Amino acid sequence: MTAKRVLLAEPRGYCAGVDRAIETVEAALAKHGAPVYVRKEIVHNRHVVETLTEQGVVFVDETDEVPEGALVVFSAHGVSPAVHEGAAQRNLRTIDATCPLVTKVHQEAKRFARDDYDILLIGHEGHEEVEGTAGEAPEHIQLVDGPESVDSVSVRDESKVIWLSQTTLSVDETMETVTKLRERFPLLQDPPSDDICYATQNRQVAVKAMAPECDLVIVVGSRNSSNSVRLVEVALQAGASASHLVDYAREVDLAWLDGVSTVGVTSGASVPEVLVRGVLDLLAENGFDTVETVTTANETLTFALPRELRPARVTG
């Protein structure tokens, strides 16, 4: 019999932006009491949303669903200026939990729009982050949803074109799209700094490192989480025989374990560690009780809470 083992990716789970966003909502509840309204899901994770709902958070699709004068938190994915304006018109008190790395892309979009560039935004149509970024300069931004969308792109001046990207994409797919764009527009400029989030990259690198040894990779994450879905794709591309996305351990089909000796486990950037532990416990119950950690990076970045929720400075 081949020994059964688990390879556990490190880093995995919460990134600094997700940590800050969830802490923002919890701090808003503690300071202001329930209900606290949140536009869209604060992060793309079922467990997190359900847990916060139980604590008195009300998730809405748009700010016009929030009672006038109430408190609303904007999610980690960012919002367009139009959303801020709509909230102001309803006299809503707002706290912006947008990830600072997403805010950086918004600032880049505004800067290049001011300089009258055509901005090619690589991302997935309908994703909240893409809608927020595109809303910063809709007359300058075109969405490029993967390599197959490149042929339909048109620009005004080929010497003034730059690409930006959604922060949670696959690094490899993004660069494939950039390569195709550059074939059409040789003067295409790169962003001033890498748009794909450090945590997205780190989680993909860890999966690439362990996937070739894995008969199966289980990714813990929700189906509307772009970075979690990408991890399944990256695992398969990097050599895993199979890969599946689950929100909870109970969604693991034990038939997946038939004939398997090595299972890789990781989680998306919006996934609490308790859900990973549930999967590891299930695997241990089925003979996979040897766990080896595959570490490819150590993450130390943290972000301060929005200023409305920081402790007041004591002077004197």
C-alpha positions in Angstrom: 0.0 0.0 0.0 1.2 3.5 -0.9 1.3 5.8 2.2 -1.5 8.4 2.1 -0.4 12.0 2.7 -1.7 15.6 2.5 0.4 18.4 1.0 -0.8 21.6 2.6 -0.1 24.8 0.7 1.4 27.8 2.5 0.5 30.6 2.0 -3.3 30.0 1.8 -6.5 31.6 3.1 -7.0 35.1 4.2 -5.0 37.9 2.6 -4.4 41.3 4.2 -7.2 42.9 2.2 -9.8 40.3 3.2 -8.6 40.4 6.8 -9.1 44.2 6.8 -12.5 44.0 5.2 -13.9 41.5 7.6 -12.4 43.3 10.6 -13.9 46.5 9.3 -17.4 45.1 9.4 -16.9 43.5 12.8 -15.5 46.8 14.1 -18.5 48.7 12.6 -20.9 46.3 14.4 -19.0 46.8 17.7 -19.0 50.6 17.4 -22.5 51.3 15.9 -24.5 48.1 16.7 -26.7 46.2 14.3 -27.8 46.6 11.6 -24.8 47.4 9.6 -25.5 47.3 5.8 -22.9 46.0 3.4 -23.1 46.6 -0.4 -22.5 43.2 -2.1 -20.7 40.4 -0.3 -17.9 41.9 1.9 -15.7 39.1 0.5 -16.6 36.2 -1.8 -17.1 33.5 0.8 -20.3 31.8 1.8 -19.3 31.0 5.4 -18.1 34.6 6.1 -21.3 36.1 4.7 -23.5 33.7 6.6 -21.6 34.3 9.9 -21.8 38.1 9.6 -25.5 37.9 8.7 -26.1 36.0 12.0 -24.3 38.9 13.8 -26.6 41.6 12.4 -25.1 42.5 9.0 -27.6 43.1 6.2 -26.1 42.5 2.7 -27.7 44.5 -0.1 -27.1 44.6 -3.9 -27.3 48.4 -4.2 -27.3 51.4 -1.9 -30.9 52.3 -2.7 -31.9 49.3 -0.6 -30.3 51.0 2.5 -32.6 53.2 4.6 -31.7 56.9 4.4 -29.1 58.0 6.9 -28.0 54.4 7.7 -24.4 53.0 7.8 -23.2 51.1 4.8 -19.8 49.4 4.2 -18.4 49.0 0.7 -16.9 45.6 0.0 -13.2 44.7 -0.5 -13.7 44.6 -4.2 -14.2 48.4 -4.6 -17.0 50.6 -6.0 -17.3 53.1 -8.8 -17.6 56.9 -8.2 -21.3 56.6 -9.1 -21.9 54.3 -6.1 -20.3 56.9 -3.8 -22.5 59.6 -5.3 -25.6 57.5 -4.9 -24.8 56.9 -1.2 -24.2 60.6 -0.7 -27.6 61.5 -2.2 -29.3 59.2 0.3 -27.3 60.7 3.2 -25.7 57.3 4.0 -22.8 57.1 6.4 -20.2 55.1 4.5 -17.1 53.1 5.4 -15.0 52.0 2.5 -13.4 48.5 3.0 -11.9 48.4 -0.5 -8.6 46.5 -0.5 -5.8 49.0 -0.8 -4.4 47.0 -3.7 -7.7 47.5 -5.6 -7.6 51.2 -4.7 -4.1 51.3 -6.3 -5.6 50.1 -9.6 -8.4 52.7 -9.4 -5.8 55.4 -9.0 -3.9 54.1 -12.0 -7.1 54.1 -14.0 -7.8 57.7 -13.1 -4.2 58.8 -13.8 -4.0 57.3 -17.3 -7.5 58.5 -18.1 -6.4 62.1 -17.2 -3.5 61.6 -19.6 -6.0 60.5 -22.3 -4.8 56.9 -22.7 -6.9 54.0 -23.9 -7.0 51.6 -20.9 -7.4 47.9 -21.6 -8.7 46.3 -18.4 -8.0 42.6 -18.3 -10.7 40.9 -16.1 -14.0 39.1 -16.0 -17.2 40.7 -17.1 -19.6 41.3 -14.3 -17.1 40.9 -11.5 -17.6 43.6 -8.8 -13.9 44.6 -8.9 -14.0 45.2 -12.7 -17.2 47.2 -12.5 -15.7 49.4 -9.8 -12.4 50.0 -11.7 -14.2 50.6 -15.0 -16.5 53.1 -13.4 -13.5 55.4 -12.6 -13.1 56.2 -16.3 -15.8 54.5 -18.4 -15.0 56.6 -21.5 -11.3 55.4 -21.5 -11.6 51.8 -20.3 -12.3 48.7 -22.4 -12.7 45.3 -20.7 -10.6 42.5 -22.2 -12.1 39.2 -20.9 -9.3 36.8 -21.7 -7.2 36.1 -24.8 -10.2 35.3 -27.0 -11.4 38.9 -26.5 -8.3 40.6 -27.9 -9.4 40.6 -31.5 -12.4 42.9 -30.7 -10.3 45.6 -29.1 -10.0 48.9 -30.9 -8.0 52.0 -29.7 -7.8 55.6 -30.9 -4.0 56.0 -30.7 -1.7 52.9 -30.6 1.1 55.0 -29.0 -1.2 55.7 -26.0 -2.4 52.3 -24.8 -1.9 50.7 -21.4 -3.2 47.6 -19.7 -4.4 47.1 -16.2 -5.9 44.0 -14.6 -8.3 42.7 -12.0 -6.2 41.8 -9.0 -7.4 38.2 -8.6 -6.7 36.7 -12.0 -4.4 33.9 -12.9 -0.9 35.3 -13.5 -0.4 33.0 -16.5 -3.8 33.7 -18.2 -3.2 37.5 -17.7 0.2 37.3 -19.3 -1.2 35.3 -22.2 -3.8 38.0 -22.8 -1.0 40.7 -22.5 1.1 38.8 -25.1 -1.8 38.7 -27.6 -2.6 42.4 -26.9 1.0 43.3 -27.6 1.0 41.4 -30.9 -1.8 43.8 -32.0 -0.5 46.9 -30.2 3.4 46.7 -30.1 3.6 50.0 -28.1 1.2 48.7 -25.4 2.5 50.0 -22.0 2.7 47.9 -18.8 1.2 49.2 -15.5 3.6 51.2 -13.3 3.5 48.2 -10.9 2.1 44.7 -10.9 -1.7 44.8 -10.6 -2.2 41.1 -9.7 -2.3 41.0 -6.0 0.7 39.5 -4.1 -1.6 37.1 -2.3 -3.2 35.8 -5.5 0.3 35.2 -6.9 1.6 33.6 -3.8 -1.3 31.1 -3.6 -0.9 30.2 -7.2 2.9 29.7 -6.8 2.3 27.4 -3.8 -0.2 25.3 -5.7 2.2 25.1 -8.7 4.9 23.8 -6.4 2.8 20.9 -5.0 0.4 20.0 -7.9 2.9 17.8 -9.8 3.0 15.4 -6.8 -0.8 15.4 -6.2 -3.3 12.9 -7.4 -6.0 15.4 -6.2 -6.0 19.0 -5.1 -8.9 20.3 -3.0 -9.3 24.0 -3.1 -11.5 25.4 -0.3 -13.4 28.5 -1.6 -16.7 29.7 -3.0 -17.7 29.5 -6.6 -18.0 33.3 -6.9 -14.5 33.8 -5.7 -12.3 34.5 -8.7 -9.0 33.7 -7.0 -10.4 30.4 -5.7 -11.6 29.3 -9.1 -8.2 30.2 -10.5 -6.5 27.9 -8.0 -8.4 24.9 -9.4 -7.3 25.8 -12.9 -3.7 26.4 -11.8 -3.6 23.0 -10.0 -4.7 21.2 -13.2 -2.4 23.1 -15.4 0.6 22.4 -13.1 0.1 18.7 -13.2 -2.5 17.6 -10.6 -4.5 14.6 -11.8 -7.8 16.2 -10.5 -8.9 19.3 -8.6 -12.1 20.4 -7.0 -13.5 23.5 -5.3 -15.5 23.0 -2.1 -17.0 25.5 0.4 -17.1 22.9 3.2 -15.7 19.5 4.1 -19.1 18.0 3.7 -18.9 18.8 -0.1 -15.9 16.5 -0.5 -17.0 13.4 -2.5 -15.2 10.5 -0.9 -15.1 8.8 -4.3 -12.5 11.4 -5.2 -10.1 9.6 -2.8 -10.3 6.2 -4.6 -6.8 5.2 -5.7 -5.3 8.5 -4.4 -2.1 8.6 -2.4 -1.4 12.3 -2.3 -4.0 15.1 -1.8 -3.1 18.7 -2.0 -5.1 21.2 0.1 -5.2 25.0 -0.3 -7.7 27.8 0.1 -8.6 31.0 -1.6 -7.8 34.5 -0.2 -11.2 35.0 1.4 -11.4 31.6 3.2 -11.2 31.3 7.0 -8.8 28.7 8.3 -11.5 26.8 10.2 -12.9 25.6 6.8 -9.5 24.2 5.8 -9.2 22.4 9.2 -12.6 20.8 8.5 -11.2 19.3 5.2 -8.0 18.2 6.9 -10.1 16.4 9.6 -12.2 14.7 7.0 -9.1 13.5 5.1 -7.5 12.2 8.4 -10.7 10.2 9.1 -10.1 8.6 5.7 -6.5 7.6 6.2 -4.8 10.8 5.1 -3.4 11.7 8.5 0.2 12.7 7.4 0.3 16.4 6.6 3.3 18.0 5.0 3.4 21.8 4.5 4.7 23.1 1.2 5.8 26.7 1.9 6.8 29.0 -1.0 6.4 32.4 0.7 5.9 34.1 4.1 3.3 36.9 4.2 3.6 39.7 6.7 1.7 42.5 5.1 -1.2 44.1 7.1 -3.4 47.0 6.3 -4.8 49.5 8.8 -8.6 49.8 9.3 -10.4 52.6 7.6 -9.8 55.8 9.5 -13.5 56.0 10.8 -12.8 52.9 12.8 -9.3 53.6 14.1 -8.9 54.4 17.8 -8.8 58.1 18.5 -5.3 59.4 19.2 -4.8 60.6 22.7 -2.9 63.9 22.8 -1.2 65.8 25.6 
